[in-house]
Amino acid sequence: MPDRQLPVHPDLDQFKVQAKELLRAIRAREPDAIAELAARHPKNLEPALAMLADAQLVLARQYGASSWPRLVHACQMADALWAGDAATVRRLIRQNPALLVEHVLLGRSNWGAPMSYAATVGQFDLVRLLHDLGATDHGYAMGRAMLKGFTEIATFLHARLGRPRLAASELGGPAYTLNIEGTRLALALGAPVVDDEGGCLAPVDVVLETDSRNPAAKHEILELYVRHGVRLPDTAPMAIHRGRVDLLDALLARDPSLLTRQYPWEEIYPPVFRCGDEVQATHGTPLRGATLLHLCVDYDEYEIAEWLLARGFPVDAPAAVDAEGFGGHTALFATVVSQPAFWMNHQHRPPEARVAELLLAHGANPNARASLRKQLHPGYGPDVLHEYRDVTPISWGRRFHRQVFVSEPAIAAIAAAGGRE
């Protein structure tokens, strides 16, 4: 089994460097390198006699390739697909016809075979070329195109499939990426959102739990589901998921306690929509027992946060504390460790801390204390439950086990307001 997964756009030059580093480690008899050589090389090779070709073979097999040339072909195919290089795609498949149906990223990636990969990166001309060359992954490629909102590609592939009515499952891809155009196309091509008894088929759970953050798109997709027959509960957390201040206003008029209530997990992520547990729902600072303001922070609902605070929402309202003493954190903690912070860091977006600054401007305590525990979604790699006792918002961020989820601008804003570790 491969131990490493190729990145979505693998770099052959990086693999050449890795192979040379592995060869040096083998010749230096480093234990891990020797173990890899023994496990993956077909010969009982003396480490001192290893050559670069031997290290390349071992490295290729770590990534799931049968040989170094197969790893090279994977990189060349990915490069050509990204670049729209039809000549190279055609040449590679002519040299090795199996490349037409094998996964570009060697088996463990959801990017699929070349036509699906081309659909994912929006290369319509290559999709047509690969169809003409005999590709067979039209259904999967159509789903990949809808996931990214490439509706022209998806429509082309749908026609090649004989224009079938789509299953509800085809809504899942654009739900995960919060892609409005892909969702609209799936609905237009017949994907149902409810069954004959009115039960929900739409992937509401995916829209609520995805790691994507695009509030406007999330709101629109949920409203599309509603317009096609999905019934969403009339609750304050769902009003925030939908971006519906009008619904919040009506709820608040009926029940002013909404401004101080701590919401159970099941109201934030309703089980009726097949929502999962705290690990499956991708968010940063824990949301079990949270307030509406906590929810606004992790879902980047800045305008609703402003609306709540303007109506007297207590900025330091804490989340519930469980039987083991975990919880009690304010919304300011959520500005430090959050899913929006992940995307800011991961995609190198311009640094900003507008939500932290908003809360601080309304008097948030920069030195509030709480105990928290967190286990990240398995999509971020193997993880266990981590505990952080008696932390401030700043020390919560400084100690957090995956710094890519930590907002340095938020920490700086809190420190400027007198926050300490």
C-alpha positions in Angstrom: 0.0 0.0 0.0 1.2 3.5 -0.7 2.2 5.6 2.3 2.1 9.0 0.6 -0.6 10.7 -1.5 0.3 12.7 -4.5 -0.7 16.4 -4.3 -3.3 17.4 -6.8 -0.7 19.0 -9.0 2.5 16.9 -8.4 5.9 18.5 -9.1 8.4 16.1 -10.8 11.3 18.3 -9.8 10.3 17.9 -6.1 10.3 14.1 -6.5 13.7 14.1 -8.0 15.0 16.0 -5.0 13.2 13.6 -2.6 14.8 10.6 -4.4 18.3 12.1 -4.0 17.5 12.7 -0.3 16.3 9.1 0.1 19.5 7.8 -1.6 21.6 9.7 0.9 19.6 8.4 3.8 19.9 4.8 2.5 23.7 5.1 2.1 23.9 6.6 5.6 21.9 3.6 6.9 19.2 5.7 8.5 16.8 3.2 10.0 13.6 4.5 8.3 15.3 4.6 4.9 16.7 1.1 5.3 13.2 -0.2 6.2 11.7 1.4 3.1 14.4 -0.1 0.9 13.8 -3.6 2.4 10.0 -3.2 2.1 9.7 -1.8 -1.4 12.7 -2.8 -3.4 12.4 -6.2 -5.2 16.0 -7.1 -4.5 17.8 -7.7 -1.2 20.0 -4.8 -1.9 23.1 -3.8 0.1 22.5 -0.1 1.1 26.1 0.9 0.2 25.5 -0.3 -3.4 22.2 1.5 -3.8 22.0 3.8 -6.9 19.7 6.7 -7.7 17.4 4.4 -9.7 16.9 2.2 -6.6 15.9 5.2 -4.5 13.6 6.4 -7.3 11.8 3.0 -7.4 11.3 3.0 -3.6 10.0 6.6 -3.7 7.6 5.8 -6.6 6.2 2.9 -4.7 5.7 5.0 -1.6 3.4 7.1 -3.8 1.6 4.1 -5.2 3.3 3.9 -8.6 4.6 0.6 -9.9 7.9 2.3 -11.1 9.7 5.5 -11.4 8.6 6.0 -15.0 4.9 5.5 -13.9 5.4 8.3 -11.4 7.0 10.5 -14.1 4.0 9.8 -16.3 1.6 10.8 -13.5 3.4 14.2 -13.1 3.5 14.7 -16.9 -0.2 13.9 -17.3 -1.2 16.3 -14.4 1.0 19.1 -15.9 -0.6 18.6 -19.3 -4.2 18.5 -17.9 -3.7 21.7 -15.9 -2.1 23.4 -18.9 -4.6 22.3 -21.5 -1.8 20.6 -23.5 -3.7 18.3 -25.8 -0.6 17.1 -27.7 1.1 15.8 -24.5 -2.1 14.2 -23.3 -2.5 12.4 -26.6 1.1 11.4 -26.7 1.1 9.9 -23.2 -2.0 7.9 -23.9 -0.7 6.7 -27.2 2.5 5.5 -25.4 0.5 3.9 -22.5 -3.2 3.4 -23.3 -3.8 2.3 -19.6 -3.3 6.0 -18.6 -6.7 6.7 -20.2 -8.5 4.9 -17.4 -6.1 4.9 -14.5 -6.3 7.6 -11.8 -4.0 10.5 -12.6 -3.0 10.6 -9.0 -2.4 6.9 -8.7 -5.5 5.5 -7.1 -6.3 7.2 -3.8 -7.4 10.6 -5.0 -11.0 11.6 -5.8 -9.7 13.5 -8.9 -10.1 10.4 -11.0 -8.9 9.4 -14.4 -7.8 12.0 -17.0 -11.2 13.0 -18.2 -12.5 13.5 -14.6 -9.3 15.4 -13.8 -9.7 17.6 -16.8 -13.3 18.3 -15.8 -12.2 19.3 -12.3 -9.8 21.9 -13.7 -12.2 23.2 -16.3 -10.4 22.0 -19.4 -13.4 21.5 -21.8 -11.3 20.9 -24.9 -9.4 18.1 -23.1 -12.7 16.6 -21.9 -13.8 16.4 -25.5 -10.5 15.0 -26.6 -10.5 12.3 -23.9 -14.1 11.4 -24.8 -13.0 10.9 -28.4 -10.0 8.8 -27.3 -12.4 6.4 -25.5 -12.6 7.5 -21.9 -15.3 5.8 -19.9 -15.6 7.9 -16.8 -18.3 10.3 -18.0 -20.6 10.0 -15.0 -17.8 10.7 -12.5 -16.4 13.5 -14.7 -19.8 15.1 -14.8 -20.0 15.1 -11.0 -16.5 16.7 -10.8 -17.5 19.4 -13.2 -20.7 20.2 -11.2 -18.6 20.2 -8.0 -16.6 23.1 -9.5 -19.4 24.8 -11.3 -18.2 24.0 -14.8 -21.7 23.7 -16.2 -20.8 23.6 -19.9 -18.6 20.6 -19.3 -21.2 18.9 -17.1 -23.9 19.5 -19.7 -21.7 18.0 -22.5 -21.0 14.9 -20.4 -24.7 14.6 -19.4 -25.6 14.6 -23.1 -22.9 11.9 -23.8 -24.6 9.8 -21.1 -28.0 10.0 -22.8 -29.4 12.8 -20.7 -30.5 10.7 -17.7 -32.4 12.3 -14.8 -29.8 12.8 -12.1 -29.9 11.2 -8.7 -30.0 13.2 -5.5 -26.4 12.2 -4.9 -25.3 14.4 -7.7 -26.1 17.4 -5.4 -23.3 16.3 -3.0 -20.3 17.7 -4.9 -21.5 21.2 -5.3 -22.9 21.1 -1.8 -19.4 20.4 -0.5 -17.8 23.2 -2.5 -20.8 25.5 -1.9 -21.1 25.9 -5.7 -24.3 27.6 -6.7 -24.1 27.0 -10.5 -23.4 23.3 -10.0 -26.3 23.0 -7.7 -28.6 24.8 -10.1 -27.6 22.5 -12.9 -28.1 19.3 -10.9 -31.6 20.5 -10.0 -32.4 21.5 -13.6 -31.3 18.0 -14.7 -33.8 16.4 -12.3 -31.9 15.7 -9.1 -34.6 15.4 -6.5 -34.4 17.0 -3.1 -37.3 15.1 -1.4 -38.7 11.6 -1.8 -42.3 10.7 -2.5 -43.2 11.1 1.2 -41.5 14.5 1.6 -38.4 13.1 3.2 -35.3 15.1 2.6 -32.9 13.8 -0.1 -30.9 17.0 -0.5 -27.4 17.0 1.1 -28.3 19.6 3.7 -25.8 17.9 6.1 -23.0 18.5 3.6 -23.9 22.2 3.2 -24.0 22.7 7.0 -20.9 20.6 7.8 -18.5 21.3 4.8 -15.2 22.9 5.5 -15.9 25.4 2.7 -16.8 29.0 3.8 -18.8 31.1 1.5 -21.8 32.5 3.4 -23.6 34.0 0.3 -23.4 30.7 -1.6 -24.4 28.6 1.4 -27.5 30.8 1.8 -28.5 30.5 -1.8 -28.0 26.7 -2.0 -30.2 26.2 1.1 -32.9 28.5 -0.4 -32.7 26.5 -3.7 -33.4 23.4 -1.7 -36.3 25.1 0.0 -37.8 26.3 -3.3 -37.7 22.7 -4.6 -39.5 21.3 -1.5 -37.1 20.9 1.4 -38.5 21.9 4.8 -35.9 23.4 7.1 -36.7 23.8 10.8 -37.7 27.3 12.1 -34.9 27.7 14.5 -32.4 30.4 15.2 -29.3 28.3 14.2 -31.0 27.4 10.9 -31.8 31.1 10.3 -28.1 31.8 10.7 -27.2 28.9 8.3 -29.6 30.5 5.8 -28.4 34.0 6.4 -32.0 35.1 7.1 -32.1 38.1 9.5 -35.8 38.3 8.8 -36.4 34.9 10.3 -34.2 35.8 13.3 -36.1 39.0 13.8 -39.4 37.1 13.9 -38.0 34.4 16.3 -36.6 37.1 18.6 -39.9 38.8 18.7 -41.5 35.6 19.9 -38.7 34.6 22.3 -36.2 37.2 23.6 -34.2 34.4 25.3 -32.6 33.6 22.0 -30.1 36.3 22.8 -28.7 34.3 25.7 -29.5 30.8 24.9 -26.8 28.0 24.6 -27.8 25.7 21.7 -27.4 21.9 21.8 -25.5 20.3 19.0 -28.7 18.8 17.5 -30.2 22.3 16.9 -27.1 23.5 15.1 -26.6 20.3 13.1 -30.1 18.6 12.9 -29.9 14.8 12.9 -33.0 14.7 10.6 -30.6 15.8 7.8 -28.1 13.0 8.6 -25.7 15.5 10.3 -22.8 13.9 12.1 -20.9 14.4 15.3 -18.4 17.0 16.4 -15.6 15.5 14.4 -17.5 15.2 11.1 -18.8 18.8 11.2 -15.8 20.9 10.2 -15.3 23.9 12.4 -12.6 25.3 14.6 -13.5 26.3 18.2 -16.1 23.9 19.6 -19.8 24.7 18.9 -21.6 22.3 21.2 -23.6 24.4 23.6 -22.6 27.5 21.7 -24.5 30.8 21.3 -25.6 32.3 18.1 -22.6 34.6 18.2 -20.2 31.6 18.3 -21.9 30.2 15.3 -21.6 33.5 13.4 -17.9 33.6 14.0 -17.0 30.2 12.6 -19.3 30.5 9.6 -18.1 34.0 8.8 -21.5 35.6 9.2 -20.2 39.0 9.9 -23.3 41.0 9.1 -25.5 38.8 11.4 -22.9 39.2 14.2 -23.2 42.9 13.8 -27.0 42.6 13.8 -27.0 40.5 17.0 -24.6 42.9 18.8 -26.7 45.9 17.7 -29.7 44.3 19.4 -27.9 43.9 22.7 -26.4 40.4 22.4 -24.0 39.9 25.3 -20.6 39.8 23.6 -19.1 37.6 26.4 -22.0 35.2 26.6 -20.3 31.8 27.2 -20.9 28.4 25.6 -22.2 25.7 27.9 -19.9 23.8 30.2 -20.2 20.0 30.1 -20.0 17.6 33.0 -16.2 17.3 32.7 -15.7 21.1 32.9 -15.0 21.8 29.2 -16.7 24.7 27.5 -17.6 28.1 28.9 -15.6 29.9 26.1 -16.8 33.2 24.6 -17.1 34.0 21.0 -13.8 35.7 21.1 -12.1 32.3 21.4 -13.7 31.3 18.1 -12.0 34.3 16.3 -8.7 32.7 17.2 -9.2 29.1 16.1 -11.7 28.8 13.2 -12.4 27.4 9.8 -12.1 30.9 8.2 -8.6 31.2 9.8 -7.7 27.9 8.1 -8.6 29.2 4.7 -6.9 32.5 5.3 -3.7 30.6 6.1 -4.0 27.7 3.7 -4.8 29.8 0.7 -2.5 32.8 1.8 -5.4 35.2 1.8 -4.8 38.7 3.0 -4.6 38.7 6.8 -7.6 40.2 8.6 -9.3 40.1 12.0 -12.5 42.0 11.4 -14.7 39.7 13.6 -12.2 39.8 16.5 -12.1 43.6 16.1 -15.9 43.8 16.1 -16.2 41.8 19.3 -13.5 43.8 21.0 -15.1 47.0 20.0 -18.2 45.8 21.8 -16.3 45.2 24.9 -15.3 41.5 24.7 -13.0 40.4 27.5 -9.6 39.7 26.0 -8.6 37.6 29.0 -11.6 35.4 29.4 -10.7 31.9 30.5 -12.1 28.5 29.6 -11.2 24.8 29.2 -11.7 23.3 25.7 -11.0 20.1 23.9 -10.9 19.5 20.2 -10.5 16.7 17.6 -10.2 17.7 14.0 -11.9 16.2 11.0 -10.1 13.2 9.6 -9.8 15.1 6.3 -6.9 17.0 8.0 -5.0 13.8 8.8 -5.0 11.5 11.8 -6.0 13.2 15.0 -7.0 12.5 18.6 -8.9 14.5 21.1 -6.7 17.3 22.6 -7.4 19.1 25.8 -6.6 22.7 26.7 -7.3 23.7 30.3 -7.8 27.2 31.7 -6.7 29.0 28.5 -7.3 32.6 27.4 -8.2 33.3 23.7 -4.5 33.9 23.0 -3.2 30.8 24.8 -5.9 28.8 23.1 -4.4 29.8 19.8 -0.8 29.5 20.9 -1.3 25.9 22.2 -3.6 24.7 19.5 -2.2 21.5 17.8 -2.7 22.6 14.2 -1.5 26.2 13.8 -3.1 26.5 10.3 -6.4 26.9 12.1 -5.0 29.9 14.2 -5.6 33.5 13.2 -2.5 35.5 14.0 -4.3 38.8 13.1 -7.0 37.9 15.7 -4.3 37.2 18.3 -2.6 40.5 17.5 -5.9 42.4 17.9 -6.6 40.7 21.2 -3.1 41.4 22.5 -3.5 45.1 21.5 -6.7 45.1 23.6 -4.7 43.9 26.6 -5.0 40.1 26.0 -2.4 37.8 27.6 -1.6 34.1 27.4 
